[in-house]
Amino acid sequence: MKFRKLLAHFILTLLIASVSLYSCKDFNDVSFESDSGEADFSTVAAVGNSLTAGFQSSALFETAQRYSYPSLVAGQMESVQEFEQPLISNPGIGGRLELDGSIPPADPANSPTPTEEEGQPLNADLDRPYNNLGIPNAILADFLGQDLPGAPYSDRRQSNPFFDIVLRDLGNTQAEQLQVLEPTFVMFWLGNNDILGYVTSGGTRPYLPPQEFQSLYQAAIQAIVQTEADAVLYNIPDVTSIPYVFFLRAQLEQQGAITYDETTRMYQLATAEGNFPIYIETASGPRVMRQNDFLLLSAAGYFARIQAGEAPPPVTPGDAIPDSLVLDGPVTSPPTGESELARANGVVQEYNNAIASAASDHGYALVDIHAAYGQIIEDGGVSIGEETMRPVPGELFSFDGVHPSNQGHGIIANLTIEAINNAYDAGLTDIDLSSIPRGIPTGN
């Protein structure tokens, strides 16, 4: 059960197999011929969190920011003369996950590790707000600078260094800087982080109640309405469609480290002494792991400690996998009833209802990320050139298992273009995804 080596080897195999097909270019050189239709693309702005900012592999860095979906979309709008982002020199800020500097790696057992080096802002002297106002870790309430119980906006801003990097001193909130920009078109994607913390903590951190989300979202949309800009909104994906939730369990199964018993409908841990039921901790107490339970990517280190003999295997209720490392699902089949997974899915659905209503009420375009990600999972990936890029780290997702890769951003950009064309009778040209480099971070 060499869990660390098994996982690392699998990820690196994905990367090495196709890295030779990609060049080292940093910028998209797609040619285009577009028409704005009923929309006005004179001044384009994007508001969001890390997804909008172009954050990848746990960091914000220039060679990923260049391929953020807002930058790619703006590049297809012929009337857009400049689209400024708060660029950060490589390896960026956040502790970028990267390979050891050689492809193939010098040691195939090595997995991506965080760098201790840090980049610096490249264009902080811009005398106006950036067009890309995506702030990593931003929640919906941050847009208007609204306080939450026990979490004043001033405290949230002070504790997150990306606020100063993006906003600088040109306005206290994203909404204020959006007003200064006087945009004619806005891309708006906030709300993911209001449920993501609950998901990635195995249900141990709170989420924003849907009723409060609806109120905050309506207030945010009113701020966009006041700019008189056209807009495109984005909804929230299914929580099981990101690798942070599904990847580890799938790969441990593929490597034979854990198995699923169809007869007992339980997961088992494979050991030299035989297979034993796996126990997980839940809010209702320990129980065996079932098909609707997901091991989070954060559990990789836990399994490595088991392999090293530093932690007991989770084969008894007293040694169950900690609740924070598992998103537990319903125990029934079909999956009904209360659980962390069911609660998260229900919250996402209510968030998305509010977003869809806002788009419909104001005639804005809507990108259905929830449906698109679900289709990618069902199809097993997306055909790009002669390859099928899968929704796993190193392909359509970056190494952190949450944020899209360069080509993942390209997919979101094309979904955005399709939504804009449909809503505003525009003629933006799709991006050739094969022209976008994979962008695998390395130490050199």
Sequence and secondary structure as in RCSB ss.txt:
>XXXX:A:sequence
MKFRKLLAHFILTLLIASVSLYSCKDFNDVSFESDSGEADFSTVAAVGNSLTAGFQSSALFETAQRYSYPSLVAG
QMESVQEFEQPLISNPGIGGRLELDGSIPPADPANSPTPTEEEGQPLNADLDRPYNNLGIPNAILADFLGQDLPG
APYSDRRQSNPFFDIVLRDLGNTQAEQLQVLEPTFVMFWLGNNDILGYVTSGGTRPYLPPQEFQSLYQAAIQAIV
QTEADAVLYNIPDVTSIPYVFFLRAQLEQQGAITYDETTRMYQLATAEGNFPIYIETASGPRVMRQNDFLLLSAA
GYFARIQAGEAPPPVTPGDAIPDSLVLDGPVTSPPTGESELARANGVVQEYNNAIASAASDHGYALVDIHAAYGQ
IIEDGGVSIGEETMRPVPGELFSFDGVHPSNQGHGIIANLTIEAINNAYDAGLTDIDLSSIPRGIPTGN
>XXXX:A:secstr
  HHHHHHHHHHHHHHHHGGGS    S         TTS  SSEEEEESHHHHT BTTBB HHHHTT HHHHHHH
T TT        B TT BS  EEB S SS SSTT   EE S    BSSTT SS  SEEE TT  GGGTTT  BTT
B HHHHHHH HHHHHHHTTS SSHHHHHHHH  SEEEEE  THHHHHHHHTTT S    HHHHHHHHHHHHHHHH
HHT EEEEE    GGGSHHHHHHHHHHHHTTSEEEETTTTEEEEEETTEEEE EE  TT  EE  TT EE GGGH
HHHHHHHTTSS  S SGGG B GGGEE   SSSS  S  HHHHHHHHHHHHHHHHHHHHHHHT EEE HHHHHHH
HHHHTSEEETTEEE SSBTTTB TTSSSB HHHHHHHHHHHHHHHHHHH        GGGS     B  
